[in-house]
Amino acid sequence: MEVQQVLHMNGGVGDTSYANTSTLQRTVITKVRPIVEEAILNLYCISFPKKLSIADLGWSSGPNTLLVLSNIIEAIGMKCRELNHPLPEFQMFFNDLSGNNFNTIFRYLLPDFYEELKEEKGVDLGQCFMARVAGSFYARLFPSKSLHFVHSSYSLMFLSKNKFNICLAKTSPHSIFKAYLEQFQRNFSLFLKFKSEEIIGGGRIVLTLHGRRTSDPSSSECFSHLELMALALNGMVLQGVIEQEKVDSFNLPYYAPSIHELEDIVETEGSFSLDRFEVFDINWDGSEDDNEGTFVFDKLASG
């Protein structure tokens, strides 16, 4: 069974929806904001295009969906006022798997977002056009040389296939680690290849994904949270809540690459040059204010 048929965020606006459980992802976007702004401004100031086509890949639906676009528009707007240039038109594409809840963003968030653009940032509604594009970003999604800027946050560690164990763990055999790495190499290489066909010459990509500092793929910095999930699932089996067969057949297509693994793929694939590579730590509990810590302040309230 293909991943896109079974793996997607909870839609809607309920308590378990992604819209209400994505504080960690918002913190990540906020930390990366200076890098996104630097990349888009470097691109814009080369030729001052009258139209900027931007794709946000793996955006899901929730309060974070429009955050990156808002930051980009604000940065470009400030630069245009500084240089006394007219604001370009923005063509924004939101991408995710077809199983995700596209309607939530257009029904609940866009009206308020348009008002914010107009009132707070001075952007006329006629200057910002948005569209949704369903499909896997491991395939072609856009016409050739049609995009200026591509962004993706917290998505590319998910693989396109899930024929392995529930997750990597310290007890996994070497063959499993090798299989996960090879699948990630194939996926990330395809991603770079197809995006290079869709992006104009001199275009930019900013990607943020869960990774690891160490070369050891069994490091606890990568998969400890997934091992806890496996323990919880097996505990539910003992309680008779779920069947053992369902746990045995559950596979999570997730791989956190090392710095050198990413660098090797970019260099080997060859479509892009690597301008900037940064690694930062973040608190797994997105509700905590100290997002660089490894502890939680309220263990009872924490996930």
Backbone hydrogen bonds in HBPLUS format (Angstrom, degrees):
<---DONOR---> <-ACCEPTOR-->    atom                        ^
c    i                          cat <-CA-CA->   ^        H-A-AA   ^      H-
h    n   atom  resd res      DA  || num        DHA   H-A  angle D-A-AA Bond
n    s   type  num  typ     dist DA aas  dist angle  dist       angle   num
A0005-GLN N   A0002-GLU O   3.06 MM   3  5.62 155.4  2.12 114.0 121.6     1
A0006-VAL N   A0003-VAL O   2.91 MM   3  5.57 152.1  1.99 120.5 128.3     2
A0007-LEU N   A0003-VAL O   2.80 MM   4  5.60 160.3  1.84 172.9 173.5     3
A0018-TYR N   A0010-ASN O   2.95 MM   8  5.36 176.9  1.95 141.5 140.5     4
A0017-SER N   A0014-GLY O   3.12 MM   3  5.16 161.5  2.16 106.2 111.6     5
A0020-ASN N   A0017-SER O   3.02 MM   3  5.54 147.5  2.13 111.1 119.4     6
A0021-THR N   A0018-TYR O   3.15 MM   3  4.95 162.3  2.19 101.3 106.9     7
A0026-ARG N   A0022-SER O   3.18 MM   4  6.43 148.1  2.28 141.3 149.9     8
A0027-THR N   A0023-THR O   3.04 MM   4  6.30 153.5  2.11 147.5 153.9     9
A0028-VAL N   A0024-LEU O   3.06 MM   4  6.42 153.3  2.14 149.0 156.3    10
A0029-ILE N   A0025-GLN O   3.03 MM   4  6.31 161.4  2.06 148.1 152.3    11
A0030-THR N   A0026-ARG O   2.98 MM   4  6.22 156.1  2.03 148.4 154.9    12
A0031-LYS N   A0027-THR O   3.05 MM   4  6.32 154.1  2.12 147.6 153.8    13
A0032-VAL N   A0028-VAL O   3.09 MM   4  6.34 147.6  2.20 148.8 157.7    14
A0033-ARG N   A0029-ILE O   3.06 MM   4  6.05 116.8  2.47 139.0 153.9    15
A0033-ARG N   A0030-THR O   3.34 MM   3  5.16 150.1  2.44  95.2 103.8    16
A0035-ILE N   A0032-VAL O   2.94 MM   3  5.48 126.9  2.23 117.2 130.7    17
A0036-VAL N   A0032-VAL O   3.14 MM   4  6.45 159.0  2.19 155.1 161.7    18
A0037-GLU N   A0033-ARG O   2.94 MM   4  6.17 167.6  1.96 162.4 165.2    19
A0038-GLU N   A0034-PRO O   2.97 MM   4  6.07 155.5  2.03 139.7 146.7    20
A0039-ALA N   A0035-ILE O   3.00 MM   4  6.18 161.5  2.03 149.2 153.8    21
A0040-ILE N   A0036-VAL O   3.00 MM   4  6.22 168.2  2.01 156.4 159.0    22
A0041-LEU N   A0037-GLU O   2.98 MM   4  5.97 156.9  2.03 146.6 153.1    23
A0042-ASN N   A0038-GLU O   2.98 MM   4  6.07 157.0  2.04 145.0 151.5    24
A0043-LEU N   A0039-ALA O   3.08 MM   4  6.28 156.7  2.14 144.8 151.1    25
A0044-TYR N   A0040-ILE O   2.90 MM   4  6.05 164.1  1.92 145.7 150.4    26
A0045-CYS N   A0041-LEU O   2.93 MM   4  5.92 165.2  1.95 151.7 154.9    27
A0046-ILE N   A0043-LEU O   3.37 MM   3  5.71 160.0  2.41 107.0 112.8    28
A0048-PHE N   A0044-TYR O   2.78 MM   4  5.10 145.9  1.89 157.6 167.0    29
A0089-GLU N   A0050-LYS O   2.89 MM  39  6.26 163.4  1.92 150.8 147.2    30
A0052-LEU N   A0089-GLU O   2.82 MM  37  6.19 163.3  1.85 165.6 169.6    31
A0091-GLN N   A0052-LEU O   2.83 MM  39  6.04 172.5  1.84 157.6 157.3    32
A0148-HIS N   A0053-SER O   2.84 MM  95  5.28 162.8  1.87 139.7 145.7    33
A0149-PHE N   A0053-SER O   3.21 MM  96  6.59 157.5  2.27 157.1 160.5    34
A0054-ILE N   A0091-GLN O   2.80 MM  37  6.13 165.1  1.82 165.1 169.1    35
A0093-PHE N   A0054-ILE O   2.83 MM  39  6.21 156.2  1.88 157.7 165.7    36
A0055-ALA N   A0149-PHE O   2.99 MM  94  6.49 154.8  2.05 153.9 161.9    37
A0151-HIS N   A0055-ALA O   2.86 MM  96  6.24 161.0  1.90 165.3 170.7    38
A0056-ASP N   A0093-PHE O   2.95 MM  37  6.29 165.6  1.97 175.2 178.7    39
A0095-ASN N   A0056-ASP O   3.02 MM  39  6.15 160.4  2.06 169.1 163.3    40
A0057-LEU N   A0151-HIS O   2.85 MM  94  6.25 161.2  1.88 165.7 167.6    41
A0058-GLY N   A0095-ASN O   2.82 MM  37  5.58 132.8  2.04 121.6 136.7    42
A0059-TRP N   A0095-ASN O   3.06 MM  36  6.16 154.4  2.13 162.4 165.4    43
A0065-THR N   A0062-GLY O   3.16 MM   3  5.58 155.8  2.22 114.4 121.1    44
A0067-LEU N   A0064-ASN O   3.08 MM   3  5.08 151.5  2.16 103.6 112.5    45
A0070-SER N   A0066-LEU O   2.97 MM   4  6.08 158.9  2.01 148.2 154.5    46
A0071-ASN N   A0067-LEU O   2.97 MM   4  6.23 157.3  2.02 149.3 155.2    47
A0072-ILE N   A0068-VAL O   2.92 MM   4  6.19 156.3  1.98 151.0 157.6    48
A0073-ILE N   A0069-LEU O   2.91 MM   4  6.13 168.4  1.92 157.1 159.7    49
A0074-GLU N   A0070-SER O   2.98 MM   4  6.13 157.7  2.03 146.0 152.5    50
A0075-ALA N   A0071-ASN O   3.00 MM   4  6.19 158.9  2.04 146.5 151.8    51
A0076-ILE N   A0072-ILE O   2.92 MM   4  6.16 169.0  1.94 158.6 161.2    52
A0077-GLY N   A0073-ILE O   2.81 MM   4  5.84 156.8  1.86 145.6 153.2    53
A0078-MET N   A0074-GLU O   3.00 MM   4  6.19 157.9  2.05 147.7 152.3    54
A0079-LYS N   A0075-ALA O   3.13 MM   4  6.37 158.9  2.18 145.2 150.9    55
A0080-CYS N   A0076-ILE O   2.87 MM   4  6.10 156.5  1.93 152.8 159.4    56
A0081-ARG N   A0077-GLY O   3.02 MM   4  6.24 157.5  2.07 148.3 153.9    57
A0082-GLU N   A0078-MET O   2.97 MM   4  6.15 152.5  2.05 143.4 151.5    58
A0083-LEU N   A0079-LYS O   2.97 MM   4  6.18 150.1  2.06 146.8 154.1    59
A0084-ASN N   A0080-CYS O   2.74 MM   4  5.54 109.7  2.23 136.0 153.0    60
A0085-HIS N   A0080-CYS O   2.80 MM   5  4.66 157.6  1.85 136.1 141.8    61
A0090-PHE N   A0127-GLN O   2.71 MM  37  6.01 164.7  1.73 154.0 158.8    62
A0129-PHE N   A0090-PHE O   2.76 MM  39  6.09 170.4  1.77 169.4 171.4    63
A0092-MET N   A0129-PHE O   2.74 MM  37  6.07 172.3  1.75 168.7 169.4    64
A0131-ALA N   A0092-MET O   2.89 MM  39  6.34 143.4  2.03 158.3 169.6    65
A0094-PHE N   A0131-ALA O   2.83 MM  37  6.24 161.7  1.86 156.7 162.6    66
A0133-VAL N   A0094-PHE O   2.68 MM  39  5.90 161.6  1.71 161.4 161.4    67
A0135-GLY N   A0096-ASP O   2.97 MM  39  5.98 155.0  2.04 134.4 140.9    68
A0100-ASN N   A0097-LEU O   3.07 MM   3  5.76 166.6  2.09 121.6 125.9    69
A0102-PHE N   A0100-ASN O   3.05 MM   2  5.96 120.2  2.42 112.5  96.4    70
A0107-ARG N   A0103-ASN O   2.83 MM   4  5.80 146.2  1.94 153.2 162.9    71
A0108-TYR N   A0104-THR O   2.86 MM   4  5.66 167.3  1.87 149.6 153.6    72
A0109-LEU N   A0105-ILE O   3.20 MM   4  5.06 137.8  2.39 114.3 126.4    73
A0110-LEU N   A0105-ILE O   3.04 MM   5  6.27 146.7  2.16 165.1 175.3    74
A0113-PHE N   A0109-LEU O   3.04 MM   4  6.18 154.8  2.10 152.5 160.5    75
A0114-TYR N   A0110-LEU O   2.88 MM   4  6.06 162.8  1.91 163.7 165.3    76
A0115-GLU N   A0111-PRO O   3.21 MM   4  6.49 155.7  2.27 143.6 150.0    77
A0116-GLU N   A0112-ASP O   2.95 MM   4  6.22 152.4  2.03 146.2 153.9    78
A0117-LEU N   A0113-PHE O   2.90 MM   4  6.21 158.1  1.95 152.8 158.6    79
A0118-LYS N   A0114-TYR O   3.07 MM   4  6.29 157.1  2.13 146.1 151.7    80
A0119-GLU N   A0115-GLU O   2.85 MM   4  5.98 169.8  1.86 155.7 158.6    81
A0120-GLU N   A0116-GLU O   2.84 MM   4  5.31 151.4  1.92 136.8 146.4    82
A0123-VAL N   A0117-LEU O   2.76 MM   6  5.14 168.7  1.77 138.8 136.4    83
A0127-GLN N   A0124-ASP O   2.90 MM   3  5.59 166.2  1.92 125.3 128.6    84
A0128-CYS N   A0125-LEU O   3.44 MM   3  5.77 174.5  2.44 113.5 114.5    85
A0139-ALA N   A0136-SER O   3.26 MM   3  5.84 134.2  2.48 117.4 118.6    86
A0145-LYS N   A0197-GLU O   2.97 MM  52  6.17 156.0  2.03 134.2 141.1    87
A0146-SER N   A0198-GLU O   2.79 MM  52  5.69 133.1  2.01 136.3 142.6    88
A0147-LEU N   A0198-GLU O   2.95 MM  51  6.02 155.3  2.02 153.3 156.8    89
A0200-ILE N   A0147-LEU O   2.87 MM  53  5.95 163.0  1.90 167.6 164.5    90
A0204-ARG N   A0148-HIS O   3.10 MM  56  6.61 156.2  2.16 155.3 158.3    91
A0150-VAL N   A0204-ARG O   2.98 MM  54  6.43 152.5  2.06 148.3 157.3    92
A0206-VAL N   A0150-VAL O   2.97 MM  56  6.47 155.2  2.03 158.6 166.2    93
A0152-SER N   A0206-VAL O   3.12 MM  54  6.63 147.4  2.23 159.6 163.0    94
A0208-THR N   A0152-SER O   2.90 MM  56  6.30 153.7  1.97 154.3 162.3    95
A0154-TYR N   A0208-THR O   2.72 MM  54  5.78 148.0  1.82 135.6 146.9    96
A0158-PHE N   A0155-SER O   3.08 MM   3  5.97 167.7  2.09 126.9 130.5    97
A0255-TYR N   A0157-MET O   2.80 MM  98  5.18 159.8  1.84 148.4 155.4    98
A0159-LEU N   A0253-PRO O   2.84 MM  94  4.97 159.7  1.88 123.3 130.2    99
A0252-LEU N   A0166-ILE O   3.06 MM  86  4.96 136.9  2.25 105.6 117.7   100
A0172-SER N   A0169-ALA O   2.96 MM   3  5.29 164.3  1.98 114.5 119.7   101
A0176-ILE N   A0173-PRO O   3.05 MM   3  5.57 136.5  2.24 111.5 122.0   102
A0177-PHE N   A0173-PRO O   3.42 MM   4  6.89 158.5  2.47 151.2 156.3   103
A0178-LYS N   A0174-HIS O   2.94 MM   4  6.17 160.9  1.98 155.3 161.1   104
A0179-ALA N   A0175-SER O   2.97 MM   4  6.11 148.6  2.07 136.6 144.9   105
A0180-TYR N   A0176-ILE O   2.99 MM   4  6.26 161.3  2.03 154.5 158.3   106
A0181-LEU N   A0177-PHE O   3.01 MM   4  6.22 167.8  2.02 151.8 155.2   107
A0182-GLU N   A0178-LYS O   2.97 MM   4  6.11 164.3  1.99 149.2 153.6   108
A0183-GLN N   A0179-ALA O   3.01 MM   4  6.16 154.4  2.07 144.6 151.5   109
A0184-PHE N   A0180-TYR O   2.93 MM   4  6.20 158.0  1.98 151.6 157.9   110
A0185-GLN N   A0181-LEU O   2.85 MM   4  6.10 159.2  1.89 153.0 159.0   111
A0186-ARG N   A0182-GLU O   3.00 MM   4  6.21 158.1  2.05 145.7 150.8   112
A0187-ASN N   A0183-GLN O   2.95 MM   4  6.15 166.6  1.96 150.6 154.4   113
A0188-PHE N   A0184-PHE O   2.82 MM   4  5.91 175.9  1.82 159.8 161.3   114
A0189-SER N   A0185-GLN O   3.04 MM   4  5.93 154.5  2.11 139.6 147.0   115
A0190-LEU N   A0186-ARG O   3.03 MM   4  6.19 158.1  2.08 146.4 152.3   116
A0191-PHE N   A0187-ASN O   2.89 MM   4  6.16 156.8  1.94 150.3 157.5   117
A0192-LEU N   A0188-PHE O   3.03 MM   4  6.26 164.9  2.05 148.7 151.3   118
A0193-LYS N   A0189-SER O   2.94 MM   4  6.12 161.1  1.97 148.5 154.4   119
A0194-PHE N   A0190-LEU O   2.93 MM   4  6.08 175.7  1.94 159.3 159.4   120
A0195-LYS N   A0191-PHE O   2.96 MM   4  6.06 160.6  2.00 151.0 157.2   121
A0196-SER N   A0192-LEU O   2.95 MM   4  5.98 148.8  2.05 143.7 151.7   122
A0197-GLU N   A0194-PHE O   3.18 MM   3  5.21 131.6  2.43  94.8 107.4   123
A0198-GLU N   A0194-PHE O   3.24 MM   4  6.50 132.4  2.49 136.7 149.1   124
A0198-GLU N   A0195-LYS O   3.06 MM   3  4.96 131.2  2.31  93.6 107.2   125
A0199-ILE N   A0195-LYS O   2.93 MM   4  6.00 136.2  2.13 152.1 161.6   126
A0203-GLY N   A0200-ILE O   2.98 MM   3  5.30 152.5  2.06 135.6 133.2   127
A0212-ARG N   A0257-PRO O   2.92 MM  45  6.07 140.0  2.08 147.1 146.8   128
A0219-SER N   A0216-ASP O   3.17 MM   3  5.55 159.9  2.22 119.4 120.1   129
A0222-CYS N   A0219-SER O   3.22 MM   3  5.92 167.8  2.24 117.7 121.4   130
A0226-LEU N   A0223-PHE O   3.03 MM   3  5.15 123.6  2.36  99.0 113.8   131
A0227-GLU N   A0223-PHE O   2.92 MM   4  6.24 149.4  2.01 154.6 164.0   132
A0228-LEU N   A0224-SER O   3.09 MM   4  6.37 147.0  2.20 140.9 149.2   133
A0229-MET N   A0225-HIS O   3.18 MM   4  6.48 142.6  2.33 131.6 141.1   134
A0230-ALA N   A0226-LEU O   2.97 MM   4  6.34 153.2  2.04 145.8 152.5   135
A0231-LEU N   A0227-GLU O   2.95 MM   4  6.27 154.7  2.02 147.1 153.7   136
A0232-ALA N   A0228-LEU O   2.94 MM   4  6.18 155.7  2.00 145.4 152.0   137
A0233-LEU N   A0229-MET O   2.90 MM   4  6.18 159.1  1.95 152.6 157.9   138
A0234-ASN N   A0230-ALA O   2.97 MM   4  6.18 161.5  2.00 149.5 154.3   139
A0235-GLY N   A0231-LEU O   2.89 MM   4  6.08 145.0  2.01 143.0 153.3   140
A0236-MET N   A0232-ALA O   2.98 MM   4  6.27 144.2  2.11 143.4 152.9   141
A0237-VAL N   A0233-LEU O   3.05 MM   4  6.43 135.8  2.26 138.5 150.7   142
A0238-LEU N   A0234-ASN O   3.14 MM   4  6.49 156.2  2.20 145.3 149.8   143
A0239-GLN N   A0235-GLY O   3.14 MM   4  6.40 140.0  2.30 137.9 148.7   144
A0241-VAL N   A0236-MET O   2.85 MM   5  5.17 145.2  1.97 164.9 162.4   145
A0240-GLY N   A0237-VAL O   2.95 MM   3  5.04 153.7  2.02 103.6 112.1   146
A0246-LYS N   A0243-GLU O   3.09 MM   3  5.44 129.6  2.36 103.9 116.2   147
A0247-VAL N   A0243-GLU O   3.38 MM   4  6.86 151.9  2.47 147.4 154.5   148
A0248-ASP N   A0244-GLN O   2.93 MM   4  6.21 162.4  1.96 155.4 160.8   149
A0249-SER N   A0245-GLU O   3.04 MM   4  6.18 138.4  2.22 138.3 148.2   150
A0250-PHE N   A0247-VAL O   3.13 MM   3  5.10 156.4  2.19 101.8 109.2   151
A0254-TYR N   A0252-LEU O   2.95 MM   2  5.73 121.9  2.30 114.6  98.2   152
A0262-LEU N   A0258-SER O   3.17 MM   4  6.44 161.5  2.20 152.2 155.8   153
A0263-GLU N   A0259-ILE O   2.99 MM   4  6.27 167.4  2.01 154.3 158.1   154
A0264-ASP N   A0260-HIS O   2.91 MM   4  5.98 159.6  1.95 146.3 151.7   155
A0265-ILE N   A0261-GLU O   3.13 MM   4  6.34 155.5  2.19 143.7 149.6   156
A0266-VAL N   A0262-LEU O   3.03 MM   4  6.29 169.0  2.04 159.8 161.9   157
A0267-GLU N   A0263-GLU O   2.98 MM   4  6.14 164.8  2.01 151.6 156.0   158
A0268-THR N   A0264-ASP O   2.85 MM   4  5.92 161.5  1.89 147.9 153.7   159
A0269-GLU N   A0265-ILE O   2.86 MM   4  5.88 168.7  1.88 153.7 157.1   160
A0270-GLY N   A0266-VAL O   3.09 MM   4  6.07 161.0  2.13 141.6 147.4   161
A0283-ASN N   A0291-ASN O   2.48 MM   8  4.64 141.4  1.62 124.2 132.1   162
A0288-GLU N   A0285-ASP O   3.14 MM   3  5.88 170.9  2.15 123.6 126.5   163
A0291-ASN N   A0289-ASP O   2.97 MM   2  5.64 121.7  2.32 111.3  94.8   164
A0293-GLY N   A0290-ASP O   3.20 MM   3  5.58 166.2  2.22 112.6 116.6   165
A0302-SER N   A0298-ASP O   2.99 MM   4  6.07 130.5  2.25 145.4 160.0   166
